[in-house]
Amino acid sequence: MLFRSRQIDRAFQIAFLRSPAPEEARDAAAFLKTQTAHWEAEKAKNPKDAPDPKLEALSNFCHVLLCSNEFLYVD
């Protein structure tokens, strides 16, 4: 869990040059947990060609950050 929170913080630092607010960190952790479960289920269906669920979830999270309004618009 500590490693995940460091990944979340680092992703926010790279994308927004700031740490996530506590609520953002909780939402991000929940998103990563849900996506990891999704990719684990996909891997169970086809284990031969399935990517690493944790890496896929992290990739999905990075896409979410890059599609956010904060990244797209300057205040």
N, CA, C and O of each residue as an XYZ file, in Angstrom:
300
protein
N       0.827     -1.198      0.000
C       0.000      0.000      0.000
C       0.866      1.255      0.000
O       0.534      2.241     -0.658
N       1.969      1.219      0.734
C       2.856      2.377      0.782
C       3.446      2.655     -0.598
O       3.589      3.809     -1.001
N       3.786      1.584     -1.319
C       4.324      1.755     -2.664
C       3.300      2.419     -3.578
O       3.647      3.289     -4.377
N       2.028      2.005     -3.458
C       0.962      2.602     -4.263
C       0.807      4.082     -3.959
O       0.645      4.882     -4.881
N       0.852      4.465     -2.687
C       0.687      5.882     -2.353
C       1.861      6.698     -2.894
O       1.684      7.859     -3.264
N       3.045      6.112     -2.946
C       4.182      6.808     -3.564
C       3.992      6.949     -5.070
O       4.358      7.969     -5.654
N       3.422      5.927     -5.696
C       3.138      6.014     -7.128
C       2.113      7.106     -7.406
O       2.264      7.873     -8.357
N       1.086      7.176     -6.591
C       0.055      8.195     -6.744
C       0.665      9.580     -6.576
O       0.429     10.472     -7.390
N       1.448      9.755     -5.518
C       2.074     11.055     -5.279
C       2.997     11.436     -6.432
O       2.992     12.582     -6.880
N       3.777     10.493     -6.906
C       4.712     10.778     -8.004
C       3.969     11.131     -9.287
O       4.388     12.032    -10.013
N       2.882     10.442     -9.573
C       2.095     10.744    -10.774
C       1.519     12.156    -10.698
O       1.532     12.883    -11.691
N       1.018     12.544     -9.535
C       0.506     13.907     -9.353
C       1.630     14.929     -9.500
O       1.436     15.986    -10.100
N       2.801     14.617     -8.956
C       3.931     15.535     -9.071
C       4.320     15.732    -10.538
O       4.587     16.856    -10.962
N       4.352     14.673    -11.293
C       4.733     14.762    -12.707
C       3.671     15.522    -13.501
O       4.004     16.393    -14.304
N       2.401     15.199    -13.284
C       1.332     15.801    -14.080
C       0.996     17.224    -13.651
O       0.794     18.098    -14.494
N       0.936     17.458    -12.334
C       0.410     18.734    -11.844
C       1.403     19.560    -11.026
O       1.090     20.673    -10.604
N       2.596     19.014    -10.806
C       3.610     19.690     -9.984
C       3.119     19.955     -8.563
O       3.427     20.987     -7.967
N       2.357     19.014     -8.039
C       1.867     19.111     -6.662
C       1.512     17.719     -6.157
O       1.360     16.776     -6.933
N       1.385     17.616     -4.847
C       0.910     16.364     -4.244
C      -0.613     16.324     -4.298
O      -1.260     17.370     -4.355
N      -1.183     15.135     -4.281
C      -2.646     15.061     -4.280
C      -3.220     15.476     -2.929
O      -2.608     15.263     -1.882
N      -4.392     16.065     -2.976
C      -5.128     16.343     -1.749
C      -5.534     14.998     -1.144
O      -5.593     14.003     -1.866
N      -5.815     14.940      0.161
C      -6.191     13.649      0.769
C      -7.342     12.953      0.050
O      -7.311     11.737     -0.141
N      -8.350     13.711     -0.348
C      -9.487     13.105     -1.055
C      -9.055     12.576     -2.422
O      -9.509     11.512     -2.842
N      -8.193     13.297     -3.111
C      -7.689     12.839     -4.407
C      -6.867     11.560     -4.244
O      -6.960     10.649     -5.066
N      -6.074     11.498     -3.193
C      -5.266     10.300     -2.938
C      -6.156      9.094     -2.650
O      -5.886      7.992     -3.127
N      -7.221      9.305     -1.868
C      -8.167      8.203     -1.589
C      -8.861      7.753     -2.867
O      -8.984      6.555     -3.122
N      -9.317      8.716     -3.674
C      -9.978      8.366     -4.932
C      -9.028      7.627     -5.873
O      -9.422      6.666     -6.533
N      -7.798      8.074     -5.928
C      -6.814      7.433     -6.794
C      -6.540      6.002     -6.334
O      -6.454      5.090     -7.157
N      -6.405      5.807     -5.032
C      -6.167      4.464     -4.494
C      -7.348      3.543     -4.801
O      -7.162      2.378     -5.154
N      -8.563      4.077     -4.662
C      -9.758      3.278     -4.969
C      -9.799      2.936     -6.459
O     -10.136      1.812     -6.832
N      -9.460      3.895     -7.298
C      -9.433      3.659     -8.739
C      -8.421      2.568     -9.084
O      -8.724      1.655     -9.851
N      -7.222      2.666     -8.516
C      -6.192      1.664     -8.790
C      -6.619      0.279     -8.314
O      -6.348     -0.720     -8.981
N      -7.278      0.219     -7.173
C      -7.751     -1.070     -6.659
C      -8.796     -1.675     -7.601
O      -8.748     -2.866     -7.908
N      -9.729     -0.851     -8.051
C     -10.776     -1.320     -8.961
C     -10.195     -1.766    -10.293
O     -10.560     -2.818    -10.817
N      -9.291     -0.962    -10.839
C      -8.688     -1.306    -12.125
C      -7.818     -2.546    -12.028
O      -7.800     -3.367    -12.945
N      -7.097     -2.688    -10.923
C      -6.282     -3.891    -10.745
C      -7.172     -5.131    -10.711
O      -6.842     -6.151    -11.316
N      -8.295     -5.043    -10.005
C      -9.236     -6.173     -9.961
C      -9.776     -6.479    -11.358
O      -9.911     -7.641    -11.739
N     -10.080     -5.437    -12.105
C     -10.563     -5.633    -13.479
C      -9.526     -6.373    -14.317
O      -9.851     -7.339    -15.008
N      -8.275     -5.917    -14.254
C      -7.232     -6.535    -15.074
C      -6.858     -7.929    -14.582
O      -6.429     -8.769    -15.373
N      -7.017     -8.184    -13.278
C      -6.800     -9.542    -12.774
C      -7.863    -10.483    -13.312
O      -7.570    -11.632    -13.640
N      -9.115     -9.994    -13.405
C     -10.193    -10.806    -13.974
C      -9.929    -11.085    -15.452
O     -10.174    -12.191    -15.933
N      -9.432    -10.085    -16.167
C      -9.086    -10.285    -17.577
C      -7.957    -11.297    -17.731
O      -7.954    -12.117    -18.649
N      -7.005    -11.219    -16.817
C      -5.880    -12.158    -16.868
C      -6.351    -13.585    -16.587
O      -5.822    -14.536    -17.161
N      -7.339    -13.737    -15.710
C      -7.872    -15.062    -15.401
C      -8.567    -15.668    -16.616
O      -8.557    -16.886    -16.796
N      -9.174    -14.817    -17.453
C      -9.842    -15.296    -18.662
C      -8.836    -15.779    -19.707
O      -9.069    -16.771    -20.399
N      -7.719    -15.064    -19.808
C      -6.730    -15.381    -20.832
C      -5.331    -15.144    -20.259
O      -4.704    -14.131    -20.570
N      -4.845    -16.043    -19.446
C      -3.566    -15.816    -18.770
C      -2.357    -15.748    -19.700
O      -1.336    -15.156    -19.347
N      -2.461    -16.335    -20.859
C      -1.314    -16.386    -21.770
C      -0.910    -15.001    -22.280
O       0.273    -14.661    -22.283
N      -1.878    -14.212    -22.704
C      -1.592    -12.927    -23.343
C      -1.874    -11.724    -22.463
O      -1.751    -10.590    -22.927
N      -2.246    -11.933    -21.214
C      -2.658    -10.821    -20.360
C      -1.452    -10.047    -19.825
O      -0.436    -10.638    -19.458
N      -1.579     -8.716    -19.785
C      -0.508     -7.900    -19.210
C      -0.545     -7.948    -17.682
O      -1.485     -8.487    -17.099
N       0.465     -7.392    -17.045
C       0.516     -7.314    -15.582
C      -0.614     -6.412    -15.089
O      -0.654     -5.239    -15.462
N      -1.531     -6.915    -14.267
C      -2.674     -6.113    -13.822
C      -2.302     -4.816    -13.108
O      -2.953     -3.791    -13.311
N      -1.268     -4.852    -12.280
C      -0.879     -3.632    -11.551
C      -0.329     -2.573    -12.492
O      -0.603     -1.386    -12.318
N       0.437     -2.991    -13.479
C       0.967     -2.021    -14.443
C      -0.125     -1.459    -15.338
O      -0.111     -0.272    -15.664
N      -1.066     -2.299    -15.736
C      -2.183     -1.815    -16.542
C      -3.034     -0.817    -15.759
O      -3.465      0.199    -16.306
N      -3.277     -1.107    -14.479
C      -4.054     -0.194    -13.641
C      -3.329      1.142    -13.502
O      -3.959      2.197    -13.575
N      -2.025      1.106    -13.304
C      -1.244      2.335    -13.188
C      -1.266      3.111    -14.500
O      -1.353      4.339    -14.493
N      -1.188      2.420    -15.599
C      -1.276      3.067    -16.905
C      -2.626      3.749    -17.071
O      -2.700      4.880    -17.553
N      -3.694      3.064    -16.674
C      -5.034      3.652    -16.734
C      -5.122      4.908    -15.874
O      -5.726      5.900    -16.282
N      -4.528      4.871    -14.697
C      -4.537      6.018    -13.790
C      -3.796      7.204    -14.417
O      -4.261      8.341    -14.336
N      -2.668      6.942    -15.030
C      -1.921      8.028    -15.679
C      -2.729      8.650    -16.815
O      -2.687      9.865    -17.013
N      -3.456      7.833    -17.554
C      -4.333      8.366    -18.597
C      -5.415      9.257    -18.004
O      -5.741     10.300    -18.571
N      -5.967      8.859    -16.881
C      -6.984      9.677    -16.210
C      -6.404     11.038    -15.851
O      -7.045     12.064    -16.079
N      -5.201     11.059    -15.293
C      -4.582     12.337    -14.929
C      -4.369     13.215    -16.158
O      -4.633     14.417    -16.118
N      -3.897     12.622    -17.238
C      -3.635     13.399    -18.442
C      -4.905     13.903    -19.113
O      -4.850     14.852    -19.896
N      -6.037     13.293    -18.827
C      -7.321     13.725    -19.397
C      -8.091     14.663    -18.467
O      -9.187     15.108    -18.806
N      -7.535     14.957    -17.321
C      -8.247     15.800    -16.357
C      -8.235     17.268    -16.779
O      -7.359     17.703    -17.527
N      -9.205     18.013    -16.298
C      -9.277     19.442    -16.596
C      -8.052     20.185    -16.092
O      -7.582     21.119    -16.741
N      -7.536     19.786    -14.956
C      -6.377     20.474    -14.384
C      -5.160     20.379    -15.303
O      -4.342     21.297    -15.357
N      -5.049     19.288    -16.005
C      -3.934     19.127    -16.929
C      -4.169     19.884    -18.231
O      -3.226     20.385    -18.844
N      -5.426     19.964    -18.647
C      -5.739     20.542    -19.952
C      -5.854     22.061    -19.949
O      -5.575     22.705    -20.960
N      -6.263     22.641    -18.819
C      -6.522     24.079    -18.769
C      -5.653     24.763    -17.744
O      -5.412     24.224    -16.664
N      -5.177     25.959    -18.080
C      -4.362     26.743    -17.171
C      -5.277     27.707    -16.416
O      -6.100     28.398    -17.016
N      -5.121     27.742    -15.097
C      -5.918     28.701    -14.304
C      -5.353     30.088    -14.412
O      -5.889     31.022    -13.815
